[in-house]
Structures are given as C-alpha cells and as structure tokens.
Amino acid sequence: MSQIFPRNANALSKASLVLVLFGLVGVAWAVAVLMRSDYVTAANEFVDQPIQFSHVHHVAGVGLDCRYCHTTVEESSFANIPPTATCMNCHSQIWLDSPYLEPVRESFRTGEPLEWVRVHNLPDYVYFNHSVHIKKGVGCETCHGRVDQMPSMLQQSSLLMEWCLDCHRNPEEFVRPREAVFEMGYEPPVSQAELGPQLVAEYDVQSLTSCSTCHR
C-alpha cells in the first residue's frame, strides 16, 4: 500500500500544535492587556460635564478643601456632589455675568439640579465606604490622583479589583496621618516603610481581602 502522508507530516503536525499553543497564549495575553487598558476601564479619559469644573483653579488656585464641596465624605459611604447652592456661595459675588456660568445661575433660579456625570463609577455589586477609608488614613489622592492638577476631572486609576487588592493586602504602603488625608502632593515626614506600619497599628487597619468585604 502506498504511503498516504509525506515523510515530513510528523514534523508539520508537531509544528502546528506548537503554533496553536502559542496562539492560545497570545490570545489570552491580548485579552488580559485589553481588560486592563484605558479603553475598557475608562481611566485617563476626560468626561464632558454640563460645566467643565476646574479642580486646578478651585483646589490649587483658590485653595478649596475637598470637604467644602464633598461635605458628606467623612460621615457617609458616599461622597456627595455639591448642590448648586454651594457653587452660588461664591458665584453670587464673583463672575456674576459670566456666560460660562449661566447653567449654574439657571439651576439656582429654577431649582433644577445640574446633571453632573459621575466619573468614578463602581459597579452596583461593589460596596465602597468613603468614611471608613478616611478614618483609616487613606488619602483622597491615593484613589483619585492629583485632582489639584486636573483641569477637568478624570478617573486616574483602573478601579479594577486587583487595584483595590494592592492596597488591601499592603495597607502600610498607602496610609497616611488622618490630618493629611485631604492634602494634595503629600510627602510622608519620615520614610513610608517606617511610618506605614505605625499608622496601621494605631488606626487598627486590617488587611481585608475576603469577598464579603466589598461584595455584599
């Protein structure tokens, strides 16, 4: 009986198996990279707002504290968006006739709130409590980045679970004194390797990594 397959068939079959294996690995790697990319996580993308509120101007320039606008952040799980009345505390006195701020004045006149677009938007199945993190010495800058350098607010971090777990597993690398939680450009007074463990012990910071911590 004549030979059906050529002599190099074995070599070709082995090579094809290797190529398939490398292909599967490549696809898995590409998916992993894509899922962590800004395209999927929406990180580092400016968001169109009804008014392009500048944190550079209000935080770095005017010197407003985060709590002036986000008044509930120390007592609540949610960092509130300020009502129009908060804006008008200043803008009833300055920039009175600016066309740029007409939506603010109209909102104040009519009582219709401005429809701000939420930038840091966690999935519904994720529980996050701002007040707990603040009490444990986690700075605003740690999660939100240098908002004092953002002309328009953006999501600087991926907000992926692995990003959260980096801090939950090693809180001593991220905590700061409570009085510096709202400070932008914070620099530890001594090395973080020395200060971090002290604050973790003082604030009773636990390394919580169980699923029920965030998924309730």
C-alpha positions as CSV (number, residue, x, y, z in Angstrom):
1,M,0.0,0.0,0.0
2,S,1.4,3.4,-1.0
3,Q,2.2,5.9,1.7
4,I,-0.6,8.5,2.2
5,F,1.3,11.2,4.2
6,P,4.6,12.6,3.2
7,R,7.7,12.0,5.3
8,N,7.6,15.5,6.8
9,A,4.0,15.1,8.1
10,N,5.1,14.3,11.7
11,A,7.2,17.5,11.8
12,L,4.4,19.6,10.3
13,S,1.9,18.2,12.9
14,K,4.2,19.0,15.8
15,A,4.9,22.5,14.5
16,S,1.1,23.1,14.0
17,L,0.5,22.1,17.6
18,V,3.2,24.5,18.9
19,L,1.7,27.3,16.8
20,V,-1.8,26.6,18.2
21,L,-0.4,26.7,21.7
22,F,1.4,29.9,21.1
23,G,-1.7,31.3,19.5
24,L,-3.8,30.5,22.6
25,V,-1.3,32.0,24.9
26,G,-1.2,35.1,22.7
27,V,-4.9,35.5,22.7
28,A,-5.0,35.1,26.5
29,W,-2.3,37.7,26.8
30,A,-4.1,40.1,24.5
31,V,-7.4,39.7,26.4
32,A,-5.6,40.3,29.7
33,V,-4.0,43.5,28.3
34,L,-7.3,44.7,26.8
35,M,-9.2,44.2,30.1
36,R,-6.7,46.4,31.9
37,S,-6.5,49.0,29.2
38,D,-7.9,52.5,29.5
39,Y,-10.3,51.6,26.7
40,V,-12.1,49.1,28.9
41,T,-11.6,50.7,32.4
42,A,-12.3,54.3,31.1
43,A,-9.2,55.5,33.0
44,N,-7.5,58.7,31.9
45,E,-10.4,59.9,29.9
46,F,-11.9,63.4,30.4
47,V,-15.6,63.4,30.9
48,D,-17.9,66.0,29.4
49,Q,-19.8,67.8,32.1
50,P,-22.6,70.4,32.0
51,I,-19.9,72.8,33.1
52,Q,-16.2,71.9,32.9
53,F,-15.4,72.5,36.5
54,S,-11.7,73.0,37.0
55,H,-10.1,71.4,40.1
56,V,-6.8,73.1,39.2
57,H,-8.5,76.5,39.7
58,H,-10.6,75.7,42.7
59,V,-8.2,73.4,44.6
60,A,-4.7,74.6,43.6
61,G,-5.7,78.2,42.8
62,V,-8.4,79.1,45.3
63,G,-7.4,76.6,47.9
64,L,-10.7,74.9,48.5
65,D,-10.6,71.9,50.7
66,C,-12.3,68.7,49.3
67,R,-14.8,68.8,52.1
68,Y,-16.1,72.2,51.1
69,C,-18.0,70.6,48.2
70,H,-18.0,66.9,49.2
71,T,-19.5,67.6,52.6
72,T,-20.6,64.0,53.5
73,V,-17.3,62.3,52.7
74,E,-16.2,61.9,56.4
75,E,-19.6,60.6,57.7
76,S,-21.1,58.7,54.7
77,S,-20.2,55.9,52.4
78,F,-21.0,58.3,49.5
79,A,-19.0,61.5,48.6
80,N,-21.8,63.8,47.6
81,I,-21.9,66.0,44.6
82,P,-22.4,69.6,45.8
83,P,-25.7,71.3,45.2
84,T,-25.9,74.4,43.1
85,A,-26.3,76.5,46.2
86,T,-22.7,75.6,47.2
87,C,-21.5,77.0,43.9
88,M,-23.5,80.1,44.4
89,N,-21.9,80.8,47.8
90,C,-19.0,82.3,45.8
91,H,-20.6,82.9,42.4
92,S,-23.3,85.1,43.7
93,Q,-20.4,87.5,44.4
94,I,-17.9,86.8,41.6
95,W,-18.2,86.2,37.9
96,L,-21.8,87.3,38.2
97,D,-22.4,87.9,34.5
98,S,-20.1,85.2,33.0
99,P,-21.9,83.4,30.2
100,Y,-19.9,80.3,31.1
101,L,-21.7,80.1,34.4
102,E,-25.2,80.7,33.1
103,P,-26.2,77.0,33.6
104,V,-25.3,77.4,37.3
105,R,-27.4,80.5,37.7
106,E,-30.3,78.9,35.8
107,S,-30.1,75.8,38.0
108,F,-30.2,78.1,41.1
109,R,-33.2,80.1,39.7
110,T,-35.2,77.1,38.7
111,G,-34.2,74.6,41.4
112,E,-33.3,72.0,38.7
113,P,-30.0,70.4,39.7
114,L,-27.2,70.3,37.2
115,E,-26.8,66.8,35.7
116,W,-23.2,66.0,36.6
117,V,-21.7,62.9,35.1
118,R,-20.2,60.6,37.7
119,V,-16.5,59.9,36.9
120,H,-15.6,57.2,39.5
121,N,-18.5,54.8,38.9
122,L,-18.1,51.4,40.6
123,P,-20.3,48.5,39.6
124,D,-23.5,48.0,41.7
125,Y,-22.1,44.8,43.1
126,V,-19.2,46.6,44.7
127,Y,-19.5,48.2,48.2
128,F,-17.2,51.1,49.0
129,N,-17.4,53.3,52.0
130,H,-15.6,56.7,51.9
131,S,-15.8,57.4,55.6
132,V,-14.2,54.2,56.6
133,H,-11.2,54.7,54.3
134,I,-10.7,58.3,55.5
135,K,-10.8,57.2,59.2
136,K,-8.1,54.6,58.3
137,G,-5.8,57.2,56.8
138,V,-6.4,56.7,53.1
139,G,-5.9,60.0,51.3
140,C,-8.2,61.3,48.6
141,E,-5.1,61.5,46.3
142,T,-4.4,57.8,46.8
143,C,-7.5,56.8,44.8
144,H,-8.4,60.0,42.9
145,G,-5.0,61.2,41.9
146,R,-3.7,64.8,41.9
147,V,-7.1,66.4,41.4
148,D,-5.4,69.8,42.1
149,Q,-3.6,69.3,38.7
150,M,-6.7,68.2,36.7
151,P,-8.4,71.0,34.6
152,S,-11.2,68.5,34.1
153,M,-11.9,65.5,36.4
154,L,-10.8,62.1,35.2
155,Q,-10.6,58.6,36.6
156,Q,-6.8,58.2,37.1
157,S,-6.9,54.6,38.3
158,S,-8.3,51.5,36.7
159,L,-10.8,50.7,39.6
160,L,-10.2,47.0,38.9
161,M,-10.4,44.6,41.8
162,E,-6.7,43.9,41.6
163,W,-6.0,47.6,42.0
164,C,-8.1,47.6,45.2
165,L,-6.4,44.5,46.5
166,D,-3.0,46.0,46.1
167,C,-3.9,48.4,48.9
168,H,-5.9,45.9,51.0
169,R,-3.0,43.5,51.0
170,N,-0.4,46.1,51.8
171,P,-2.1,49.0,53.6
172,E,1.1,50.1,55.2
173,E,2.3,51.3,51.8
174,F,-0.6,53.7,51.4
175,V,-1.9,55.0,54.7
176,R,-1.1,58.5,55.9
177,P,-1.8,60.5,59.0
178,R,-5.5,61.4,59.3
179,E,-4.7,65.1,59.3
180,A,-3.1,64.7,55.8
181,V,-5.9,62.7,54.2
182,F,-7.1,65.7,52.2
183,E,-3.7,67.0,51.4
184,M,-2.6,67.0,47.7
185,G,1.1,66.2,47.0
186,Y,1.5,64.6,50.4
187,E,5.0,63.6,51.3
188,P,5.5,61.4,54.5
189,P,7.5,63.2,57.2
190,V,9.7,60.0,57.5
191,S,10.0,57.0,55.2
192,Q,6.7,55.3,54.4
193,A,8.4,52.0,55.4
194,E,8.7,53.3,58.9
195,L,5.5,55.4,59.2
196,G,3.1,52.9,57.5
197,P,3.3,50.1,60.0
198,Q,2.9,52.6,62.9
199,L,-0.2,54.0,61.4
200,V,-1.6,50.6,60.5
201,A,-1.3,49.6,64.2
202,E,-2.6,53.0,65.5
203,Y,-5.6,53.1,63.2
204,D,-6.3,49.3,63.5
205,V,-6.1,48.9,59.8
206,Q,-6.9,45.3,58.8
207,S,-5.8,43.5,55.6
208,L,-9.3,42.6,54.5
209,T,-9.3,40.5,51.3
210,S,-12.3,38.3,51.8
211,C,-15.0,38.6,49.1
212,S,-17.7,39.8,51.5
213,T,-15.6,42.9,52.4
214,C,-16.6,44.6,49.1
215,H,-19.3,42.2,47.7
216,R,-22.3,42.2,50.0
